[in-house]
Amino acid sequence: MLILEIVKRKSVVETFFDLDELVVLCKDKSAKQFIQEAVACYRVGAFRSCIVSTWNAVVFDFLHKLRQLDQTGNGDASQLLKEYEERIKHFEESSKPDVKGLWEFESSIPDLALKKFELISPPEYTDVKRLLEDRSRCAHPSMISLEQTFEATAELARYHLRSAVMHLLQHSPVQGKAALERIWQDIASEYFPKEPESAVKYFQKGPLTRARPSLIRSVVIGLTVSLLTEDCPQEELERQFSALNAISLMYPQEVGMILNDKLSDIIMNKVTDENWDKVVTYLKKFPVWEKLSEPCIIKARNFIQRLNITQNTDIILYALRIDFLRSSVEQKLQNASLDEILEVIDRCKSYQILLSSDLLDLANLANNLLQQRLPNPLSEFIDDFEKSGSYAGAECNIRKLAKVMHLLDSSQWERVLNAFCNNDQIHYSWGCQSTICSLFEESIKLYNSIQPYWNSFRVKLDNENFSHIDAITKLKQLIDSYSLVKQEA
């Protein structure tokens, strides 16, 4: 609902052209009243009055913005308000009101808004300045020649109405550098929300409400450069991604256009070889981009081909979900060694607490490749385990089996457990003793019950040859504890 509401509001702003919608966009109450008056004048054909009321709305909106900036400690705004209030006081109390001084203040509004407070951009300044000039033509007797008076047209009045609202009246007072600084400070705060939906609500109360394209562009590019080039703590990365996704929810079209225009250039010109893992992370976590340049795609694929997959499982997971990189990941796994595939499977198992479709996809891909790599890999692993000739060898072999334990069938489990009982190089190995305990617990999680081969194994552990091995005593107690729970159930 939140996203639909944002998109709906944006479509009103961008396609607007209902005059009543312009009134709704105004932030200041006084300015809104003058815009309502301007709209009423427009509808009855009083275009001169419409333009004059529109300028009055700009003046009151500018004063409202000065008051808001004053509350934030802006010294320039405080000084300007003080000067304006002194002029008003002098105008009301003096026998010779300083009309010229008040007009000079009004006339300076376009320049102040552009240069001192960065409330408008240079192109917008031209429109506001033109409004001021046309206001003077409409408010005073004006003639194009002795025979022809100045006539305000409907098109001109509507143009000024729209420009005033879109350039000034709908925006918060903080724009330009001040807005950027405030946004960076917000995102840097450890209390900034890490969920995009919450970040949207946060931004809606600040400078990014009805933000100018230039501000959106600066924030999106700034966050993108930081995420692709800087080594930030994990929490800061989460806040930055949250902010970026929130802005894309608020301004989807603008953000898409910015990334399609600039993302490839940023990657090619600013990202070093050491930071290409950040590129893959960015492309997965912020999928708003639509296209990348061919050089970017080539570098990304080459990066995957050179990647150490056992040390970068996270990056492999991300790349698997990026369309143009999936084939590179599959090829990388096809060319991986058996140990590398086993390591990937093992890491997938260790991530079960964060189970996702991406993780399952990678695990299934690795399992399929494992079974294709050897005619009967599980039997070979079990053969090696059964023939273990040293404690170290036994530990190494059982670790291999642990990585594929979810693929073992009942008969293969029986072979493994019988080997544990029959081979003293196995059951005296500390590594094997602890791993068997872990395998039992993993089996319970996998099947949600004690499988029959564990019961048979438990009977064999009562052999007096095992009575003096503390680890096996603990293993018996572990199996018994689950059996007891089952009986009570």
Helices and strands as residue ranges (DSSP letters): H 2-15, H 19-25, H 29-43, H 47-71, H 75-93, H 99-111, I 112-116, H 122-139, H 154-164, I 165-169, H 176-188, H 196-203, H 213-229, H 234-250, H 252-270, G 273-275, H 276-285, H 294-306, H 313-320, H 323-334, H 338-350, G 352-354, H 357-373, H 377-386, H 391-403, G 405-407, H 410-422, H 424-427, H 430-447, H 452-460, G 464-466, H 470-488
